[in-house]
Amino acid sequence: MKKFTNYAIIVTLFHFVVVGIHGFAHQVIPVPVSILQYLFIIPVITIAPIVAIVLLQGKSFYTGITLLFCSMLGALVFGVYNHFIVISPDHISQIPVTSWGKVFQITAFLLLISEVVGVGISLWGLINKEKESTVF
């Protein structure tokens, strides 16, 4: 599972950096974020994936992979809904065409990609962990 853990770390760190850039674009443009959204963004999108990769490297692999799956899936649903479905100031079509507007739009797509990959990798880890536990 070492190879899997390395993939999970790479995707999670990439996601973390993109979240930071996207969040900064939110501030610069500005695109408002509600308190309820922050209550989701901070623990689920920002903190949980980092905690998950720490757990993956320790003795809590199953807990870590489950947390990574749940956090990436939650981030994916949140991002798709807010950036691509509901028309609001957070929708990519409503962002002004400026340099930071382009950064916002590009990072919204990069978040989508990293979250899909994160869900896929964590699902792969869960499936392989289940196979491993039934063999031993």
C-alpha positions as a Markdown table, in Angstrom:
| # | Residue | x | y | z |
|---|---|---|---|---|
| 1 | Met | 0.0 | 0.0 | 0.0 |
| 2 | Lys | 3.1 | 2.3 | 0.0 |
| 3 | Lys | 2.5 | 3.2 | -3.7 |
| 4 | Phe | -1.1 | 4.0 | -3.0 |
| 5 | Thr | -0.2 | 6.2 | 0.0 |
| 6 | Asn | 2.2 | 8.1 | -2.2 |
| 7 | Tyr | -0.5 | 8.7 | -4.8 |
| 8 | Ala | -2.9 | 9.8 | -2.1 |
| 9 | Ile | -0.3 | 12.2 | -0.6 |
| 10 | Ile | 0.4 | 13.8 | -4.0 |
| 11 | Val | -3.2 | 14.3 | -4.9 |
| 12 | Thr | -4.0 | 15.6 | -1.4 |
| 13 | Leu | -1.1 | 18.1 | -1.4 |
| 14 | Phe | -2.0 | 19.3 | -4.9 |
| 15 | His | -5.6 | 19.7 | -3.8 |
| 16 | Phe | -4.5 | 21.7 | -0.7 |
| 17 | Val | -2.4 | 24.1 | -2.8 |
| 18 | Val | -5.3 | 24.6 | -5.3 |
| 19 | Val | -7.7 | 25.2 | -2.4 |
| 20 | Gly | -5.4 | 27.9 | -1.0 |
| 21 | Ile | -5.1 | 29.7 | -4.4 |
| 22 | His | -8.8 | 29.4 | -5.0 |
| 23 | Gly | -9.6 | 30.8 | -1.6 |
| 24 | Phe | -7.2 | 33.7 | -2.2 |
| 25 | Ala | -9.0 | 34.4 | -5.5 |
| 26 | His | -12.3 | 34.4 | -3.5 |
| 27 | Gln | -10.8 | 37.2 | -1.3 |
| 28 | Val | -9.3 | 39.3 | -4.1 |
| 29 | Ile | -12.3 | 39.3 | -6.5 |
| 30 | Pro | -14.3 | 39.3 | -4.0 |
| 31 | Val | -16.6 | 36.3 | -4.1 |
| 32 | Pro | -18.6 | 36.1 | -0.8 |
| 33 | Val | -18.6 | 32.9 | 1.3 |
| 34 | Ser | -21.2 | 32.4 | 3.9 |
| 35 | Ile | -20.5 | 31.3 | 7.5 |
| 36 | Leu | -22.3 | 28.0 | 6.7 |
| 37 | Gln | -20.0 | 27.5 | 3.7 |
| 38 | Tyr | -17.0 | 28.2 | 5.9 |
| 39 | Leu | -18.2 | 25.7 | 8.4 |
| 40 | Phe | -18.0 | 23.1 | 5.6 |
| 41 | Ile | -14.9 | 24.4 | 3.8 |
| 42 | Ile | -12.6 | 24.5 | 6.7 |
| 43 | Pro | -13.1 | 21.1 | 8.3 |
| 44 | Val | -14.2 | 19.0 | 5.2 |
| 45 | Ile | -12.3 | 20.5 | 2.3 |
| 46 | Thr | -9.2 | 21.9 | 4.0 |
| 47 | Ile | -8.4 | 20.0 | 7.2 |
| 48 | Ala | -9.9 | 16.5 | 6.7 |
| 49 | Pro | -7.7 | 15.5 | 3.7 |
| 50 | Ile | -4.5 | 16.5 | 5.5 |
| 51 | Val | -5.6 | 14.6 | 8.6 |
| 52 | Ala | -6.4 | 11.6 | 6.3 |
| 53 | Ile | -2.9 | 11.5 | 4.8 |
| 54 | Val | -1.4 | 11.6 | 8.3 |
| 55 | Leu | -3.5 | 8.7 | 9.3 |
| 56 | Leu | -2.6 | 6.8 | 6.1 |
| 57 | Gln | 1.0 | 6.9 | 7.1 |
| 58 | Gly | 0.4 | 5.6 | 10.5 |
| 59 | Lys | -1.4 | 2.5 | 11.9 |
| 60 | Ser | -4.9 | 3.9 | 10.9 |
| 61 | Phe | -4.9 | 3.2 | 7.2 |
| 62 | Tyr | -8.5 | 2.2 | 7.0 |
| 63 | Thr | -9.6 | 5.3 | 9.0 |
| 64 | Gly | -7.4 | 7.5 | 6.8 |
| 65 | Ile | -8.6 | 6.2 | 3.5 |
| 66 | Thr | -12.2 | 6.4 | 4.6 |
| 67 | Leu | -11.7 | 10.0 | 5.7 |
| 68 | Leu | -10.0 | 10.8 | 2.5 |
| 69 | Phe | -12.9 | 9.3 | 0.5 |
| 70 | Cys | -15.5 | 11.2 | 2.5 |
| 71 | Ser | -13.7 | 14.5 | 2.4 |
| 72 | Met | -12.9 | 14.4 | -1.3 |
| 73 | Leu | -16.5 | 13.3 | -2.1 |
| 74 | Gly | -17.9 | 16.1 | 0.0 |
| 75 | Ala | -15.6 | 18.6 | -1.6 |
| 76 | Leu | -16.5 | 17.3 | -5.0 |
| 77 | Val | -20.3 | 17.7 | -4.4 |
| 78 | Phe | -19.8 | 21.1 | -2.8 |
| 79 | Gly | -17.6 | 22.4 | -5.6 |
| 80 | Val | -19.8 | 21.1 | -8.5 |
| 81 | Tyr | -22.9 | 22.5 | -6.9 |
| 82 | Asn | -21.4 | 25.9 | -6.1 |
| 83 | His | -19.2 | 26.4 | -9.1 |
| 84 | Phe | -21.1 | 24.7 | -11.9 |
| 85 | Ile | -24.8 | 24.2 | -11.1 |
| 86 | Val | -26.4 | 26.9 | -9.0 |
| 87 | Ile | -26.2 | 30.4 | -10.5 |
| 88 | Ser | -24.7 | 32.5 | -7.7 |
| 89 | Pro | -21.7 | 34.8 | -7.3 |
| 90 | Asp | -19.6 | 31.6 | -6.8 |
| 91 | His | -20.6 | 30.2 | -10.2 |
| 92 | Ile | -17.8 | 30.3 | -12.7 |
| 93 | Ser | -20.0 | 32.1 | -15.3 |
| 94 | Gln | -20.6 | 35.0 | -12.8 |
| 95 | Ile | -16.9 | 35.7 | -12.2 |
| 96 | Pro | -15.6 | 38.9 | -13.7 |
| 97 | Val | -13.1 | 38.5 | -16.6 |
| 98 | Thr | -10.0 | 39.7 | -14.9 |
| 99 | Ser | -6.6 | 38.1 | -14.1 |
| 100 | Trp | -8.0 | 36.9 | -10.7 |
| 101 | Gly | -11.2 | 35.9 | -12.4 |
| 102 | Lys | -9.3 | 33.5 | -14.6 |
| 103 | Val | -7.4 | 32.2 | -11.6 |
| 104 | Phe | -10.7 | 31.5 | -9.9 |
| 105 | Gln | -12.1 | 29.7 | -12.9 |
| 106 | Ile | -9.0 | 27.6 | -13.6 |
| 107 | Thr | -8.7 | 26.6 | -9.9 |
| 108 | Ala | -12.4 | 25.7 | -9.9 |
| 109 | Phe | -11.7 | 23.2 | -12.7 |
| 110 | Leu | -8.4 | 22.0 | -11.0 |
| 111 | Leu | -10.4 | 21.4 | -7.8 |
| 112 | Leu | -12.9 | 19.4 | -9.8 |
| 113 | Ile | -10.2 | 17.3 | -11.3 |
| 114 | Ser | -8.2 | 16.8 | -8.0 |
| 115 | Glu | -11.4 | 15.8 | -6.2 |
| 116 | Val | -12.5 | 13.3 | -8.8 |
| 117 | Val | -8.9 | 11.8 | -8.7 |
| 118 | Gly | -9.0 | 11.9 | -4.9 |
| 119 | Val | -12.3 | 10.1 | -4.8 |
| 120 | Gly | -11.0 | 7.5 | -7.3 |
| 121 | Ile | -7.7 | 6.9 | -5.5 |
| 122 | Ser | -9.4 | 6.6 | -2.1 |
| 123 | Leu | -12.1 | 4.2 | -3.6 |
| 124 | Trp | -9.2 | 2.2 | -5.1 |
| 125 | Gly | -7.6 | 2.0 | -1.7 |
| 126 | Leu | -10.8 | 1.0 | 0.0 |
| 127 | Ile | -11.5 | -1.8 | -2.5 |
| 128 | Asn | -7.9 | -3.1 | -2.3 |
| 129 | Lys | -7.9 | -2.9 | 1.5 |
| 130 | Glu | -11.1 | -4.9 | 1.6 |
| 131 | Lys | -9.6 | -7.5 | -0.7 |
| 132 | Glu | -6.4 | -7.6 | 1.5 |
| 133 | Ser | -8.4 | -8.1 | 4.7 |
| 134 | Thr | -10.5 | -11.0 | 3.2 |
| 135 | Val | -7.3 | -12.8 | 2.1 |
| 136 | Phe | -5.6 | -12.5 | 5.5 |
